[in-house]
């Protein structure tokens, strides 16, 4: 068996876990990041994101950039 490591976005969890509710459209307005990009990240349908985008989202949410990402390991058969 080999271990596959993936990094996924935690944007949906961070938005849902906030004390004050923030919609994706509000996050787009505050961060300057497009709704398309935010939605793709929330659904984990994007493979990469620029550091500028990550910085803008984390600043708008008041979190560290690393809080928007999680690394997961899964075992899979060869």
C-alpha positions in Angstrom: 0.0 0.0 0.0 1.1 3.5 -0.6 0.1 6.7 1.1 -1.4 9.5 -0.9 -1.2 13.0 0.6 -3.6 15.6 -0.5 -4.1 19.2 0.6 -7.7 20.5 0.6 -9.3 23.8 1.3 -11.1 24.4 4.6 -12.9 27.5 3.3 -16.5 26.1 3.9 -15.6 25.0 7.4 -14.0 28.3 8.3 -17.0 30.2 7.0 -19.5 27.9 8.8 -17.5 28.1 12.1 -17.5 31.9 12.4 -19.4 33.6 15.2 -20.8 36.1 12.8 -22.2 34.5 9.6 -20.5 35.5 6.4 -21.8 34.5 3.0 -19.6 33.6 0.1 -20.8 36.8 -1.7 -19.8 38.9 1.4 -16.4 37.2 1.4 -16.0 38.0 -2.2 -16.9 41.7 -1.6 -14.5 42.0 1.4 -11.6 40.1 -0.2 -11.8 41.1 -3.9 -11.7 37.4 -4.9 -14.3 36.3 -7.4 -17.4 34.3 -6.4 -16.4 31.6 -8.9 -13.0 31.1 -7.2 -14.5 31.2 -3.7 -17.2 28.7 -4.6 -14.7 26.4 -6.3 -12.5 26.5 -3.2 -15.4 25.9 -0.9 -16.4 22.8 -2.9 -12.7 21.7 -3.3 -13.0 21.8 -7.0 -9.8 23.7 -7.6 -6.3 22.2 -7.7 -4.3 25.4 -7.0 -4.7 28.9 -5.7 -2.3 31.9 -5.8 -0.7 33.1 -2.6 -2.3 36.5 -3.3 -5.8 34.9 -3.3 -5.0 32.9 -0.1 -3.7 36.1 1.5 -6.8 38.1 0.5 -9.2 35.5 1.8 -7.4 35.0 5.1 -7.2 38.7 5.7 -10.9 39.1 5.0 -11.7 36.2 7.4 -9.3 37.3 10.1 -7.4 34.0 10.1 -3.9 32.8 9.2 -3.5 31.4 5.7 -2.7 28.0 7.0 -6.2 27.8 8.6 -7.7 27.6 5.2 -5.8 24.5 4.3 -5.6 21.0 5.7 -3.3 18.1 4.7 -4.8 14.6 4.6 -3.2 11.2 4.1 -5.0 8.2 2.8 -3.8 4.7 2.2 -4.5 3.2 -1.2 -3.7 0.0 -2.9 -1.2 0.0 -5.8 
